[in-house]
Amino acid sequence: MRTGPLGPYIDDFASFLREFGYTTSTIVSKLRLVGQLSEWFAGQQTAGLEALEQKIPEFVAVHDKGHGRIGKTPEHLLGLLRRVGAISEPEPSTLPPPSEAMLIEESFVRYLVEERGLAPLSVAVSAPPCAKMG
């Protein structure tokens, strides 16, 4: 699990997942997945971790066929790698500004986390209020 290009980040990733409120068994499962991703990525002959984000969809396609859903693990891993400076932030997109409904939803999520004390994971796994209205 600690081998390959992602090996040096395993402990940081476990701490990162604990911050999100994941249970120990879920963390172990996600760490196994990152170990598999690391082994797979090492065999892709790429020039460093910067290519990881572009390669993840390939890994997901291969992994999902034989092992089931991956969930948010790649997204969380990329977040950690950005936080520790192992990869750069993605280029800003040219998306239109957020709608009023999206701004309200973001405000509500902040309220749930900051004022009501919900774990970010609890908020993330629930369907967003705006998605339910649409």
Secondary structure, 3 states (H helix, E strand, C coil): CCCCCCHHHHHHHHHHHHHCCCCHHHHHHHHHHHHHHHHHHHCCCCCCHHHHHHHHHHHHHHHHHHHCCCCCHHHHHHHHHHHCCCCCCCCCCCCCCCCHHHHHHHHHHHHHHHHCCCCHHHHHHCCCHHHHHC
